[in-house]
């Protein structure tokens, strides 16, 4: 990333692209969450732009909250009945929870 500066960017520079090149640059800039101008400027000044995670974090966090809630309900059930909950229910909830955690970590799903 370029260091912050109080100097205004007032000098435009024309760059000619082939349709394939601009499509590639635009796609990479979008993947990094940057405008094309900022992506090109930062790359030209030595930064190595990194793609943002391609995960809808809000949806993943909602699912994580749901599975955590399920685990909490099972824990309350076990405590209230002074027994372990049904093993299948607990295994399913734990598997869902671990799947979501793997998604957050960017690991592939294991079966």
N, C-alpha and C positions, 0 to 999 in steps of 0.2 A: 504494500500500500504506500502511496506517496505521502510524504510528511506534510502536515498541515502548514499552510503558508498564508500570509496576509496579502500576498501578491495576486492580483486578479489575472485570470486567463483571458487575454484580449487578442491573442494572435491565432487566427484559424489556419489550418493547414489541410489542403485537399489531398486526399489519398484515393487512388483508383483501385477498385477491387473487381475481380471477376464475380459473377453471380454465385459461384460455388464458394469462393473465399468469403464473401460477405455473409452468406448463409451460415458458414462454419463459425465465423467470428461472432455473429449475432447469437447463435445457439450457445456458444461457450460463455458469452457475456451473461446471457439469461440464466444459464446454469449456475453462475457465480453470484447471481443477484445484482449484477452491475449493468449500467448502460454501456452501449458499445463504445462511446467516447471514453468513459472512465476505464473500461477494460483495456482498450488499446493503449491509453496513456499510461496506466500502471504497468502493463507488460513492457512497454517501450522504456520505462524508467527503471526496470529491473525487478519489479515485483513478480511473484509467481501466483497468479490468481488461482484460487481453489474453488472447486464446485461446491455449492451448498448441498447439504443432504437433501435427497429427493424424497422426502417423507413428509406427509401431512402430520406434523407433530401434534396438533390439537386433537385430531382423530385418534392417534396412537395414545395420547395421554388420557383421553376419555375412556378408551378400552382398558387401559391400565388401571384407571380408577374403578371401572366396573368389576374387573377381575379381583382387584384388591378388596372391594366391597364384598364380593362373594366369599373370599377367604375369611374376611372378618365375620361374616354371618355364620360360616361353618365353625369358626372358633367359639363364637357365642353359644352355638348349639351344643358343641362338645362340652363346654363349661357348664351350661344349664343342666344337661342330662348326665353330667359326670361320666361321659363316655366318649370315645373317639367317634367322629362322624363316619358315615359310610365311606369306605376307602375309595370307591369309584368317583364319588362327588369331589372328594379332596384331590384326587389325582387329576381329574379334568380341570378343576380350577387352577391347580398349580401348573399344569401344562399350558393353559391359556396365558397365565401370568408370565411364564418363561418365554413363550413365543413372542409376546409383546416386548419383553425386555431385550430379546435378541434383535427385534426390529429396531429398537432404539439404538442398539449398539452397532447396527448395520451388518449383522451376521446373517448368513442364509439360514432358512428354516430347516431343521433336522427332523426327520420322521423316524 
